[in-house]
């Protein structure tokens, strides 16, 4: 949807309040000229000339009549009732090459210029202002409440059927209902419809759009030679059936859910199994998975579909936040992880920026702080953890195959573990000792005795122990080092008989009640 089709929340609420006719001003008495002019100013001018944007280029503000009459560096912006003498109207008309506003590549349409001209001509009507620039009639929302007016915001209304406008124009070809809406807007802006693309351009555009790749020369030749009425439809069907389609569409989704193959921050440690989530998204697009199923698998796949490996992989959505491997403030990091998950879910699934409501009720949008934390509470039991992405039968079969290999290598593995354990113990002691006393106490508690939050914080801290364990080889010395390396070589020689490992999902589960 074009940006011009909605007001920013501040001015949308202001205009809505004025139109409701509060403070003794009936809606019928609010001049239509103001409503239309304010929408144009807000959309095209306020980003450089308003208090809300904290900008006043050329010393000029345009968010009140008083500011316009005061003007900027070149004088008053309007002369009430006289558009031809008003610098604002001269600037948007581009009548003077030294006075053109907005810049050339953003010039107002003829319709927008006419709206501002009629507004000045009508006397530049504007709602009465109170001290501080607050328009009369603006209703302040009570803390912790949602008003009836809030509930009327356009984005929260149910989707309704729209009848395509009946429209036609010389030279315009209408293939579908979308063309009717586009042509209607073009005619409103006095813009002629563009000519149809030739077939060579068309196949290039649609192939890039659906697969992210150019068509091959044989594909272009085949399309140019296909003169059947449904040639284009068959081309689109072929591209939708291509594996490249899922790869192309998945890139958009993966960007939204902050997918990455590393942890972020300075260390940016590698996430070896994160790619399974990437491939899950690609498969979902290529299989045309229903969107509601796609959402459920990512938000709660471990609970709704616990026996489905695909659903376990899907919970990788919950794991894509950044992680700082050496953060000692475990409580603070856990809080940041939950906030990130809440914010991302608002952005991705609601299309709403919720971050402001984390600290207070949103100043303009109908988003309450208590509702932010109600949503965050859904993620409070979140427990990151790698999971075997296989069915129960596959896991049991693999365990059966491992019995023989475990028996064959038991002596070697036991000796190896005995030599490595003192080094692992020292690494663990050093890693745990870096945390505050309360976190150390949680780590040392038996798992069965931990409260749910203690289990989450201890698990997050334990990742730093594992980090040091994975680098313990550098601490081996003397005969221990020689023997450990010899045993590892012996174990590697026996690995040809070891069953291939089951796939691991970069996943999440529920810590408990």
MOCORGI-V327213 format. One record per backbone hydrogen bond with DSSP energy under -0.5 kcal/mol. NH is the residue of the N-H (numbers start at 0). CO is the residue of the C=O. E is the energy in kcal/mol with one decimal. If there is no record, write none. Layout:
((NH | CO | E) (NH | CO | E))
//
This chain:
((4 | 1 | -1.8) (5 | 2 | -1.6) (11 | 7 | -2.4) (12 | 8 | -2.3) (13 | 9 | -1.8) (14 | 10 | -2.9) (15 | 11 | -2.6) (16 | 12 | -2.5) (17 | 13 | -2.2) (18 | 14 | -2.8) (19 | 15 | -1.6) (20 | 17 | -1.5) (21 | 16 | -1.2) (24 | 20 | -0.5) (24 | 21 | -1.0) (25 | 23 | -0.7) (28 | 25 | -1.8) (29 | 26 | -1.4) (30 | 28 | -0.7) (33 | 30 | -0.6) (34 | 30 | -1.4) (35 | 31 | -2.4) (36 | 32 | -2.4) (37 | 33 | -3.2) (38 | 34 | -1.6) (39 | 35 | -1.7) (40 | 36 | -2.8) (41 | 37 | -3.0) (42 | 38 | -2.1) (43 | 39 | -2.8) (44 | 40 | -2.5) (45 | 40 | -2.4) (47 | 44 | -1.8) (48 | 44 | -1.2) (49 | 54 | -1.4) (53 | 49 | -0.5) (53 | 50 | -0.7) (54 | 49 | -1.9) (56 | 47 | -2.2) (58 | 55 | -2.3) (59 | 56 | -1.5) (61 | 48 | -2.6) (67 | 63 | -1.8) (68 | 64 | -2.8) (69 | 65 | -2.0) (70 | 66 | -2.4) (71 | 74 | -1.7) (72 | 57 | -3.2) (74 | 71 | -1.4) (76 | 67 | -3.0) (77 | 67 | -0.7) (79 | 77 | -0.5) (80 | 119 | -2.1) (81 | 78 | -2.7) (84 | 81 | -1.1) (85 | 82 | -1.3) (86 | 75 | -0.6) (87 | 76 | -3.3) (89 | 85 | -2.3) (90 | 86 | -2.6) (91 | 87 | -2.1) (92 | 88 | -1.7) (93 | 89 | -0.7) (93 | 90 | -0.7) (94 | 89 | -1.7) (95 | 98 | -0.7) (98 | 95 | -2.2) (100 | 90 | -1.7) (105 | 102 | -2.6) (106 | 103 | -1.5) (112 | 108 | -2.4) (113 | 109 | -2.2) (114 | 110 | -1.9) (115 | 111 | -2.0) (116 | 112 | -2.4) (117 | 113 | -2.5) (118 | 114 | -1.9) (119 | 115 | -2.3) (120 | 116 | -2.5) (121 | 117 | -2.0) (122 | 119 | -1.7) (123 | 118 | -2.6) (129 | 133 | -3.1) (132 | 129 | -1.7) (135 | 127 | -3.7) (137 | 134 | -1.6) (139 | 137 | -0.7) (144 | 141 | -1.5) (150 | 146 | -1.5) (151 | 148 | -1.3) (152 | 149 | -1.8) (155 | 152 | -2.0) (156 | 153 | -1.4) (163 | 161 | -0.5) (166 | 164 | -0.7) (171 | 168 | -2.1) (173 | 171 | -0.5) (174 | 172 | -0.7) (179 | 175 | -0.8) (180 | 176 | -1.5) (181 | 177 | -2.4) (182 | 178 | -2.7) (183 | 179 | -2.1) (184 | 180 | -2.0) (185 | 181 | -2.4) (186 | 182 | -2.6) (187 | 183 | -1.8) (188 | 184 | -1.5) (189 | 186 | -1.4) (190 | 185 | -3.0) (201 | 197 | -2.5) (202 | 198 | -2.3) (203 | 199 | -1.3) (204 | 200 | -2.5) (205 | 201 | -2.6) (206 | 202 | -1.9) (207 | 203 | -2.2) (208 | 204 | -2.5) (209 | 205 | -2.1) (210 | 206 | -2.2) (211 | 206 | -0.7) (211 | 207 | -1.7) (212 | 206 | -0.8) (219 | 215 | -2.2) (220 | 216 | -2.6) (221 | 217 | -2.4) (222 | 218 | -2.0) (223 | 219 | -2.5) (224 | 220 | -1.7) (225 | 221 | -0.8) (225 | 222 | -0.6) (226 | 224 | -1.0) (230 | 227 | -1.7) (233 | 229 | -2.3) (234 | 230 | -1.9) (235 | 231 | -2.4) (236 | 232 | -2.3) (237 | 233 | -2.2) (238 | 234 | -2.2) (239 | 235 | -2.5) (240 | 236 | -1.6) (241 | 238 | -1.0) (244 | 241 | -1.6) (245 | 241 | -0.7) (246 | 242 | -1.4) (247 | 243 | -2.4) (248 | 244 | -2.7) (249 | 245 | -2.4) (250 | 246 | -1.1) (251 | 247 | -0.7) (251 | 248 | -0.7) (252 | 248 | -1.5) (253 | 249 | -3.2) (254 | 250 | -1.8) (255 | 251 | -1.7) (256 | 252 | -2.2) (257 | 254 | -1.2) (258 | 253 | -2.5) (262 | 268 | -1.7) (267 | 263 | -1.5) (270 | 260 | -3.0) (271 | 269 | -0.7) (273 | 270 | -1.4) (275 | 272 | -1.3) (276 | 273 | -1.4) (277 | 273 | -1.2) (278 | 274 | -2.5) (279 | 275 | -1.9) (280 | 276 | -2.3) (281 | 277 | -2.0) (282 | 278 | -2.7) (283 | 279 | -2.3) (284 | 280 | -1.9) (285 | 281 | -2.4) (286 | 282 | -2.5) (287 | 284 | -1.1) (288 | 283 | -2.6) (293 | 289 | -2.1) (294 | 290 | -2.3) (295 | 291 | -2.2) (296 | 292 | -2.5) (297 | 293 | -1.2) (298 | 294 | -2.2) (299 | 295 | -2.6) (300 | 296 | -1.3) (302 | 299 | -0.9) (303 | 299 | -2.7) (304 | 300 | -2.1) (307 | 304 | -1.9) (308 | 306 | -0.7) (311 | 307 | -1.6) (312 | 308 | -2.2) (313 | 309 | -2.0) (314 | 310 | -1.1) (314 | 311 | -0.5) (315 | 312 | -2.0) (316 | 313 | -2.1) (317 | 314 | -1.8) (318 | 315 | -1.9) (319 | 316 | -0.9) (322 | 262 | -2.5) (324 | 322 | -0.8) (326 | 323 | -1.6) (329 | 327 | -2.1) (332 | 328 | -2.3) (333 | 329 | -2.7) (334 | 330 | -2.3) (335 | 331 | -2.1) (336 | 332 | -2.2) (337 | 333 | -2.2) (338 | 334 | -2.3) (339 | 335 | -2.5) (340 | 336 | -2.0) (341 | 337 | -2.2) (342 | 338 | -3.1) (343 | 339 | -2.6) (344 | 340 | -1.9) (345 | 341 | -2.1) (346 | 342 | -2.4) (347 | 343 | -3.1) (348 | 344 | -2.3) (349 | 344 | -0.9) (349 | 345 | -0.9) (350 | 345 | -1.1) (351 | 345 | -2.2) (353 | 351 | -0.9) (356 | 353 | -1.4) (357 | 354 | -1.7) (358 | 355 | -1.2) (359 | 355 | -1.1) (361 | 366 | -3.0) (366 | 364 | -2.5) (371 | 367 | -1.8) (372 | 368 | -1.9) (373 | 369 | -1.4) (374 | 370 | -2.1) (375 | 371 | -2.4) (376 | 372 | -1.8) (377 | 373 | -0.7) (377 | 374 | -1.2) (378 | 374 | -0.6) (378 | 375 | -1.1) (379 | 375 | -0.6) (379 | 376 | -0.6) (381 | 378 | -2.2) (382 | 508 | -2.4) (384 | 506 | -2.0) (386 | 504 | -2.1) (388 | 386 | -0.6) (388 | 502 | -2.4) (389 | 387 | -1.6) (394 | 390 | -2.4) (395 | 391 | -2.3) (396 | 392 | -2.4) (397 | 393 | -2.1) (398 | 394 | -2.3) (399 | 395 | -1.9) (400 | 396 | -1.8) (401 | 397 | -1.9) (402 | 398 | -0.9) (402 | 399 | -0.5) (403 | 399 | -0.6) (404 | 400 | -0.8) (405 | 401 | -2.9) (406 | 402 | -2.3) (407 | 403 | -2.2) (408 | 404 | -1.8) (409 | 405 | -0.6) (409 | 406 | -0.6) (412 | 408 | -2.8) (413 | 409 | -2.5) (414 | 410 | -2.0) (415 | 411 | -2.4) (416 | 412 | -2.7) (417 | 413 | -2.0) (418 | 414 | -1.8) (419 | 415 | -2.2) (420 | 416 | -2.2) (421 | 417 | -0.6) (422 | 419 | -0.6) (423 | 419 | -2.1) (424 | 420 | -2.8) (425 | 421 | -2.0) (426 | 422 | -2.2) (427 | 423 | -2.5) (428 | 424 | -2.6) (429 | 425 | -2.3) (430 | 426 | -2.3) (431 | 427 | -2.9) (432 | 428 | -1.9) (433 | 430 | -1.1) (434 | 431 | -1.8) (439 | 435 | -2.2) (440 | 436 | -2.2) (441 | 437 | -1.6) (442 | 438 | -2.3) (443 | 439 | -2.1) (444 | 440 | -1.1) (448 | 445 | -1.8) (449 | 445 | -0.6) (449 | 446 | -1.0) (454 | 450 | -2.5) (455 | 451 | -2.0) (456 | 452 | -2.6) (457 | 453 | -2.7) (458 | 454 | -2.0) (459 | 455 | -2.1) (460 | 456 | -2.4) (461 | 457 | -2.5) (462 | 458 | -0.9) (462 | 459 | -0.6) (463 | 460 | -1.9) (464 | 460 | -0.7) (465 | 461 | -2.3) (466 | 462 | -1.9) (467 | 463 | -1.6) (468 | 464 | -2.4) (469 | 465 | -2.5) (470 | 467 | -1.0) (471 | 468 | -1.9) (473 | 470 | -1.1) (474 | 471 | -2.5) (475 | 472 | -1.4) (479 | 476 | -0.8) (480 | 476 | -1.5) (481 | 477 | -1.8) (482 | 478 | -2.7) (483 | 479 | -2.8) (484 | 480 | -2.3) (485 | 481 | -1.9) (486 | 482 | -2.6) (487 | 483 | -2.2) (488 | 484 | -1.9) (489 | 485 | -2.0) (490 | 486 | -2.5) (491 | 487 | -2.3) (492 | 488 | -1.8) (493 | 489 | -0.9) (494 | 491 | -1.1) (496 | 493 | -1.5) (497 | 494 | -1.7) (504 | 386 | -4.0) (505 | 272 | -0.7) (506 | 504 | -1.5) (508 | 382 | -2.2) (510 | 380 | -3.1))
//
